[in-house]
């Protein structure tokens, strides 16, 4: 267990926010989300000591080039791999230079109709784009060359697992009983998920991406499931459980046949794993909740509750003497990337214009 920079507020707070438990028989760690949600805001950590500032990048393009709301989907050796509605952007972190812009929109060979997901296979120097409309994955070299031998049809989004295997998550609108399939790089099937998918009637669908820890573990949470599974070589082992209690959405919620307000149930859950913490966010009763849980003990370390559209919600962090608020979205091991809003970006890049390209902040989790 790594050391943490915990700053316990008081004995009363420790007593209240021990809401979580670790199974004595080696079972999953349980996070008592219901009790935490009822208790309100809490901070048992110094948030400024969780991360170190590794740097920031003001993305540089010509004035004639349009860049949208970019997301960061890969990072390796100082290179960022981003994507927006205009395609894939390969960016040098040190100076923000765009090394390559790849746009393969179309309906021909090697082109995609609906850009639904992007993953980066650094071991093979490949970009893997999932076209949900065609239900296929198209592989491209980093220079944008289409690689048909590394592509695959009739599958879901593909995520390299770091051990020579590929995980294909299966979208929720199929009748497939499995959550995912695992292949080798030649597309030979290695195994199917041992956890089964929830295929009850639903007006929603989701292809949940896996999470990867700094230790190389693959963690997967199926759609409509409160358990996170560690994907082992031969089986999927329950590792963490979010106990939503009375806030658990019933089956009727997913079919739009529920009576009363849907605000009384937890929706929109999202998770990230950094070090030995799970960053868990969701909506409840028209409020946004941001929680940090200790994966070893099941204890709540931090909780912020705010209006969903509040730009200051999330995790406060000080950069260059100014406080920003963020929540981890793009995580690669111990590296965290935040696409800053204009006001926060202006603190790092004086003179930045509101219509300039995004600024990406790079934080690194402090393990000691």
Secondary structure, DSSP 8 states (H G I E B T S, - for coil): -----B----HHHHHHT--EEE-TTS--EEEEHHHHHHH--EE-B-GGGTEEEEEEEE-B--TT----S-EEEEEETTEEEEEETTEEEEEETTT-BEEEEE--BSSSTT-BSSEEEEEEETTTTEEEEEETTTTEEEEEETT--B-GGG-EES--EEEE-SSSEEEEE--TTS--SBSEEEEETT--EEEE-SSB---S--S-------EE-TTS-EEE--TT--EEEEE-SS-EEEEEEEE-GGG---HHHHTT---S-GGGS-EEEEEEEETTEEEEEEEETTEEEEEEEETTT--EEEEEEE-TT-TT-SEEEEETTEEEEE---EEETTEEEEE--HHHHHHHSTT--TTS--EEEEEEE---
